[in-house]
C-alpha cells in the first residue's frame, strides 16, 4: 500500500499552480519525498505508473476543487490514496465542501510548518 521512494521516504504528491507554494511544501516536508505538479494533468500522468502515500491538492486550481477531489477519488490509480486539500480559503463552508467531496483533511495557507507536518504524519500512521 504505502510506497516508499528509493531513499526510503514516504511519497507526497503536491499539486498546486503556484510554484512558490510547491517549493515551500517541499522545504517544509523535507523528511518526505515530494513530487511537485503545477496541474492535475501532470499528476494524473504520474499516477499512471507511480503511486504516493498522500496527495496534497490545491483547492484553487483551474478546475473546481470539488470536481478534482471527485476525479482523484474515482480514478483507479488514486482512489486509495489519502487526499488533503491545501487552500487560502479558511471559511468553514469551504472546509465542509472539501471534506464532503472526499478529502481527508484541509490545511490553510499560509502554511504553518508544524500543522502541515503533524497533519501528514497523523494521516500516514
Residue frames as a rotation matrix with the C-alpha (Angstrom) as fourth column:
UNK 1
0.561 0.828 0.000 0.00
0.828 -0.561 0.000 0.00
0.000 0.000 -1.000 0.00
UNK 2
0.856 -0.300 -0.421 2.28
-0.159 -0.928 0.338 2.76
-0.492 -0.222 -0.842 1.21
UNK 3
0.707 -0.628 0.324 5.03
0.618 0.328 -0.715 3.19
0.343 0.706 0.620 -1.32
UNK 4
0.556 -0.626 -0.547 8.37
0.184 -0.550 0.815 4.42
-0.811 -0.553 -0.191 -0.21
UNK 5
0.824 -0.373 -0.427 10.74
-0.561 -0.431 -0.707 6.19
0.080 0.822 -0.564 -2.53
UNK 6
0.593 -0.670 -0.447 14.09
0.253 0.682 -0.686 4.65
0.765 0.293 0.574 -3.36
UNK 7
-0.442 -0.777 0.447 15.61
-0.236 -0.381 -0.894 6.62
0.865 -0.501 -0.015 -0.47
UNK 8
-0.677 0.200 -0.709 13.12
0.633 0.649 -0.422 5.09
0.376 -0.734 -0.566 2.00
UNK 9
-0.923 0.347 -0.168 11.00
-0.200 -0.803 -0.561 8.20
-0.329 -0.484 0.811 2.47
UNK 10
-0.099 0.963 0.251 7.23
0.659 0.252 -0.709 8.33
-0.746 0.096 -0.659 2.24
UNK 11
-0.821 -0.193 0.538 5.99
0.568 -0.376 0.732 9.88
0.061 0.906 0.418 -1.03
UNK 12
-0.059 0.766 -0.640 3.84
0.378 -0.576 -0.725 13.01
-0.924 -0.285 -0.255 -1.17
UNK 13
-0.437 0.034 0.899 2.31
0.876 -0.211 0.434 14.26
0.204 0.977 0.062 -4.44
UNK 14
-0.275 0.280 -0.920 1.80
0.418 -0.827 -0.376 18.03
-0.866 -0.488 0.111 -4.17
UNK 15
-0.306 0.296 0.905 -0.43
0.930 -0.108 0.350 19.68
0.202 0.949 -0.242 -6.79
UNK 16
0.337 0.330 -0.882 -0.52
0.527 -0.842 -0.114 23.47
-0.780 -0.426 -0.457 -6.83
UNK 17
0.701 -0.012 0.713 -0.39
0.671 -0.329 -0.665 26.02
0.242 0.944 -0.223 -9.67
UNK 18
0.879 -0.384 0.284 1.82
-0.438 -0.885 0.156 28.29
0.191 -0.262 -0.946 -7.56
UNK 19
0.390 -0.801 -0.454 5.49
0.206 0.557 -0.805 27.24
0.897 0.221 0.382 -7.88
UNK 20
-0.395 -0.522 0.756 6.34
-0.586 -0.491 -0.645 29.13
0.708 -0.698 -0.112 -4.68
UNK 21
0.385 0.623 0.680 3.77
-0.922 0.297 0.250 27.10
-0.046 -0.723 0.689 -2.71
UNK 22
0.910 -0.085 -0.406 5.21
-0.037 0.958 -0.284 23.89
0.413 0.273 0.869 -4.14
UNK 23
-0.047 -0.999 0.021 8.71
0.022 -0.022 -1.000 24.94
0.999 -0.046 0.023 -3.10
UNK 24
-0.252 0.039 0.967 7.50
-0.899 -0.378 -0.219 25.80
0.357 -0.925 0.131 0.43
UNK 25
0.790 0.587 0.175 5.78
-0.612 0.752 0.244 22.40
0.012 -0.300 0.954 0.70
UNK 26
0.646 -0.612 -0.457 8.93
0.197 0.711 -0.675 20.62
0.738 0.346 0.580 -0.43
UNK 27
-0.340 -0.801 0.493 11.04
-0.284 -0.412 -0.866 22.60
0.897 -0.434 -0.088 2.06
UNK 28
-0.089 0.398 0.913 8.66
-0.986 -0.167 -0.023 22.07
0.144 -0.902 0.407 4.99
UNK 29
0.830 0.438 0.346 8.25
-0.475 0.880 0.025 18.36
-0.293 -0.185 0.938 4.22
UNK 30
0.157 -0.881 -0.447 11.93
-0.947 -0.007 -0.320 17.62
0.279 0.474 -0.835 3.71
UNK 31
-0.502 -0.336 0.797 11.66
-0.630 0.773 -0.071 14.29
-0.592 -0.537 -0.600 5.55
UNK 32
0.385 0.673 0.631 9.35
0.153 0.628 -0.763 13.09
-0.910 0.390 0.139 2.75
UNK 33
-0.806 -0.452 0.382 9.96
0.448 -0.043 0.893 12.65
-0.387 0.891 0.237 -0.96
UNK 34
0.087 0.840 -0.536 7.77
0.061 -0.542 -0.838 15.35
-0.994 0.040 -0.098 -2.54
UNK 35
-0.629 -0.121 0.768 6.77
0.762 0.104 0.640 15.16
-0.157 0.987 0.027 -6.20
UNK 36
-0.411 0.400 -0.819 5.54
0.029 -0.892 -0.450 18.57
-0.911 -0.209 0.355 -7.36
UNK 37
-0.486 0.358 0.797 2.90
0.873 0.235 0.427 19.14
-0.034 0.904 -0.427 -10.06
UNK 38
-0.957 0.097 -0.272 1.60
-0.083 -0.995 -0.064 22.50
-0.276 -0.038 0.960 -11.33
UNK 39
-0.257 0.916 -0.308 -1.67
-0.958 -0.198 0.209 20.94
0.130 0.348 0.928 -12.51
UNK 40
0.241 0.450 0.860 -3.84
-0.613 0.758 -0.225 17.85
-0.753 -0.473 0.458 -12.15
UNK 41
0.898 0.081 -0.433 -3.00
-0.419 0.461 -0.782 16.59
0.136 0.884 0.447 -15.66
UNK 42
-0.019 -0.988 -0.150 0.66
-0.687 0.122 -0.716 16.18
0.726 0.090 -0.682 -14.72
UNK 43
-0.421 -0.078 0.904 -0.30
-0.851 0.378 -0.364 14.42
-0.313 -0.923 -0.225 -11.51
UNK 44
0.619 0.712 0.333 -2.66
-0.520 0.689 -0.505 12.01
-0.589 0.139 0.796 -13.27
UNK 45
0.652 -0.483 -0.585 0.10
-0.482 0.333 -0.811 11.19
0.586 0.810 -0.016 -15.78
UNK 46
-0.413 -0.823 0.391 2.44
-0.823 0.153 -0.548 10.46
0.391 -0.548 -0.740 -12.86
UNK 47
-0.202 0.413 0.888 -0.12
-0.770 0.494 -0.404 8.18
-0.605 -0.766 0.218 -11.22
UNK 48
0.710 0.415 -0.569 -0.44
-0.691 0.567 -0.449 6.03
0.136 0.712 0.689 -14.33
UNK 49
0.387 -0.655 -0.649 2.91
0.015 0.708 -0.706 4.46
0.922 0.264 0.283 -13.45
UNK 50
-0.736 -0.677 -0.001 3.59
0.088 -0.095 -0.992 5.55
0.671 -0.730 0.130 -9.86
UNK 51
0.388 0.840 -0.379 1.89
0.636 0.054 0.769 5.93
0.667 -0.540 -0.514 -6.53
UNK 52
-0.467 -0.477 0.744 2.17
-0.282 -0.717 -0.637 8.09
0.838 -0.507 0.201 -3.44
UNK 53
-0.722 0.177 -0.669 1.33
0.659 0.471 -0.586 7.86
0.211 -0.864 -0.457 0.23
UNK 54
0.011 0.701 -0.713 -0.64
0.662 -0.540 -0.520 11.10
-0.750 -0.466 -0.470 0.23
UNK 55
-0.232 0.017 0.972 -1.91
0.850 -0.483 0.212 13.76
0.473 0.876 0.097 -2.19
UNK 56
-0.340 0.136 -0.931 -1.83
0.478 -0.827 -0.295 17.47
-0.810 -0.545 0.217 -1.30
UNK 57
-0.310 0.354 0.882 -4.23
0.931 -0.075 0.357 19.23
0.193 0.932 -0.307 -3.67
UNK 58
-0.952 -0.005 -0.307 -4.69
0.068 -0.978 -0.197 22.97
-0.299 -0.209 0.931 -4.04
UNK 59
-0.171 0.984 0.038 -8.40
0.632 0.139 -0.763 23.80
-0.756 -0.107 -0.646 -3.90
UNK 60
0.460 0.371 -0.806 -7.93
-0.145 -0.865 -0.481 26.72
-0.876 0.338 -0.344 -6.32
UNK 61
-0.676 -0.624 0.391 -6.56
0.288 0.265 0.920 25.03
-0.678 0.735 0.001 -9.43
UNK 62
-0.869 0.321 -0.377 -8.16
-0.495 -0.553 0.670 25.86
0.006 0.769 0.639 -12.77
UNK 63
-0.330 0.785 -0.524 -10.71
0.167 0.595 0.786 23.08
0.929 0.172 -0.327 -12.20
UNK 64
0.365 0.506 0.782 -13.02
-0.705 -0.398 0.587 23.33
0.608 -0.765 0.211 -9.22
UNK 65
-0.585 -0.640 0.498 -11.69
-0.801 0.361 -0.478 21.71
0.126 -0.678 -0.724 -6.07
UNK 66
0.077 0.708 0.702 -14.82
-0.659 0.564 -0.497 19.59
-0.748 -0.424 0.510 -5.65
UNK 67
0.878 0.283 -0.386 -14.58
-0.478 0.498 -0.723 18.13
-0.013 0.820 0.573 -9.15
UNK 68
0.040 -0.943 -0.329 -10.86
-0.702 0.208 -0.681 17.41
0.711 0.258 -0.654 -8.73
UNK 69
-0.501 -0.153 0.852 -11.37
-0.800 0.457 -0.388 15.62
-0.330 -0.876 -0.351 -5.43
UNK 70
0.514 0.784 0.348 -14.07
-0.517 0.607 -0.604 13.52
-0.684 0.130 0.718 -7.12
UNK 71
0.687 -0.323 -0.651 -11.74
-0.589 0.278 -0.759 12.75
0.426 0.905 0.001 -10.03
UNK 72
-0.411 -0.906 0.102 -8.99
-0.770 0.285 -0.571 11.58
0.489 -0.313 -0.815 -7.69
UNK 73
-0.401 0.320 0.858 -11.42
-0.696 0.503 -0.513 9.56
-0.595 -0.803 0.021 -5.58
UNK 74
0.658 0.741 0.135 -12.96
-0.436 0.521 -0.734 7.88
-0.614 0.425 0.665 -8.66
UNK 75
0.411 -0.589 -0.695 -9.73
-0.798 0.135 -0.587 7.15
0.440 0.796 -0.415 -10.54
UNK 76
0.921 -0.004 -0.391 -8.49
0.102 0.967 0.233 3.59
0.377 -0.254 0.891 -10.04
UNK 77
0.111 -0.988 -0.107 -4.86
0.564 0.152 -0.812 4.70
0.818 0.030 0.574 -9.66
UNK 78
-0.701 -0.430 0.569 -5.56
-0.101 -0.730 -0.676 7.25
0.706 -0.532 0.468 -6.91
UNK 79
0.253 0.954 0.162 -8.77
-0.265 -0.092 0.960 6.24
0.930 -0.286 0.229 -5.11
UNK 80
0.666 0.017 -0.746 -6.97
0.592 0.597 0.542 4.62
0.454 -0.802 0.387 -2.18
UNK 81
-0.449 -0.893 0.034 -4.55
0.731 -0.389 -0.562 7.49
0.515 -0.227 0.827 -1.57
UNK 82
0.182 0.501 -0.846 -5.46
0.873 -0.479 -0.095 9.91
-0.453 -0.721 -0.524 1.24
UNK 83
-0.187 -0.134 0.973 -6.11
0.732 -0.679 0.047 13.38
0.655 0.721 0.226 -0.16
UNK 84
-0.031 0.087 -0.996 -5.63
0.822 -0.564 -0.075 16.62
-0.568 -0.821 -0.054 1.77
UNK 85
0.586 0.295 0.755 -6.79
0.685 -0.678 -0.267 19.97
0.433 0.673 -0.600 0.44
UNK 86
-0.433 -0.648 -0.627 -4.50
0.793 -0.604 0.078 22.99
-0.429 -0.463 0.775 0.73
UNK 87
0.140 0.605 0.784 -6.14
0.829 -0.505 0.242 26.37
0.542 0.616 -0.572 0.31
UNK 88
-0.892 -0.354 0.281 -6.10
0.203 -0.869 -0.451 30.03
0.404 -0.345 0.847 1.15
UNK 89
-0.057 0.951 0.304 -9.80
-0.441 -0.297 0.847 29.75
0.896 -0.086 0.436 1.99
UNK 90
-0.947 -0.305 -0.100 -10.35
-0.030 0.397 -0.917 29.32
0.320 -0.866 -0.385 5.70
UNK 91
-0.314 0.909 0.273 -14.13
-0.929 -0.354 0.107 29.62
0.194 -0.220 0.956 5.71
UNK 92
-0.488 0.186 0.853 -15.95
-0.426 0.802 -0.418 26.71
-0.762 -0.568 -0.313 7.37
UNK 93
0.614 0.787 -0.052 -18.12
-0.412 0.264 -0.872 26.26
-0.673 0.557 0.487 4.26
UNK 94
0.372 -0.570 -0.733 -15.04
-0.856 0.095 -0.508 25.67
0.359 0.816 -0.452 2.07
UNK 95
-0.682 -0.633 0.367 -13.63
-0.731 0.613 -0.301 23.14
-0.035 -0.473 -0.880 4.53
UNK 96
-0.113 0.755 0.646 -17.00
-0.389 0.565 -0.728 21.40
-0.914 -0.333 0.230 4.74
UNK 97
0.741 0.379 -0.555 -17.25
-0.633 0.116 -0.766 21.15
-0.226 0.918 0.325 0.93
UNK 98
-0.099 -0.880 -0.465 -13.76
-0.894 0.284 -0.347 19.65
0.437 0.381 -0.814 0.72
UNK 99
-0.756 -0.156 0.636 -14.49
-0.526 0.723 -0.448 17.02
-0.390 -0.673 -0.629 3.37
UNK 100
0.256 0.931 0.260 -17.88
-0.395 0.347 -0.851 16.19
-0.882 0.115 0.457 1.82
UNK 101
0.603 -0.070 -0.795 -16.15
-0.795 0.038 -0.606 15.75
0.072 0.997 -0.033 -1.55
UNK 102
0.926 -0.195 -0.324 -13.83
0.175 0.980 -0.090 13.13
0.335 0.026 0.942 -0.06
UNK 103
0.025 -0.942 0.336 -10.79
-0.316 -0.326 -0.891 14.96
0.948 -0.084 -0.306 1.26
UNK 104
0.307 0.006 -0.952 -9.43
0.722 0.650 0.237 13.51
0.620 -0.760 0.196 4.49
UNK 105
0.020 -0.334 -0.942 -8.03
0.849 -0.492 0.192 16.84
-0.527 -0.804 0.274 5.68
UNK 106
0.675 0.224 0.703 -7.79
0.560 -0.775 -0.291 20.56
0.480 0.590 -0.649 4.97
UNK 107
-0.023 -0.759 -0.650 -4.76
0.891 -0.311 0.332 22.79
-0.454 -0.571 0.684 5.56
UNK 108
0.906 0.424 0.011 -4.92
0.393 -0.831 -0.394 26.54
-0.158 0.361 -0.919 5.10
UNK 109
-0.117 -0.887 0.446 -2.31
0.889 -0.294 -0.352 28.80
0.443 0.356 0.823 3.54
UNK 110
0.154 -0.954 -0.257 -0.06
-0.774 0.046 -0.631 30.37
0.614 0.296 -0.731 4.53
UNK 111
0.448 -0.003 -0.894 1.34
0.175 0.981 0.085 27.11
0.877 -0.195 0.440 5.81
UNK 112
0.483 -0.367 0.795 2.29
-0.875 -0.169 0.453 26.54
-0.032 -0.915 -0.402 9.40
UNK 113
-0.281 -0.722 -0.633 5.16
-0.741 0.582 -0.335 24.06
0.610 0.374 -0.698 9.29
UNK 114
-0.881 -0.064 0.469 4.13
-0.410 0.599 -0.688 22.20
-0.237 -0.798 -0.553 12.44
UNK 115
0.067 0.986 0.155 0.49
-0.575 0.166 -0.801 21.89
-0.815 -0.036 0.578 11.34
UNK 116
0.426 0.037 -0.904 1.50
-0.884 0.231 -0.407 20.70
0.194 0.972 0.131 7.87
UNK 117
-0.547 -0.747 -0.378 3.96
-0.616 0.665 -0.422 18.11
0.567 0.002 -0.824 9.19
UNK 118
-0.824 0.222 0.521 1.78
-0.373 0.479 -0.794 16.83
-0.426 -0.849 -0.312 12.04
UNK 119
0.250 0.953 -0.172 -1.34
-0.770 0.088 -0.632 16.55
-0.588 0.290 0.755 9.88
UNK 120
0.320 -0.186 -0.929 0.52
-0.802 0.469 -0.370 14.48
0.504 0.864 0.001 7.30
UNK 121
-0.754 -0.655 -0.052 2.28
-0.509 0.632 -0.584 12.34
0.415 -0.414 -0.810 9.90
UNK 122
-0.526 0.634 0.567 -1.03
-0.523 0.285 -0.803 11.60
-0.671 -0.719 0.181 11.65
UNK 123
0.501 0.723 -0.476 -2.71
-0.818 0.216 -0.533 10.60
-0.283 0.656 0.700 8.40
UNK 124
0.208 -0.517 -0.831 0.17
-0.694 0.520 -0.498 8.34
0.689 0.680 -0.250 7.42
UNK 125
-0.455 -0.358 0.815 0.31
-0.865 0.393 -0.311 6.47
-0.209 -0.847 -0.489 10.77
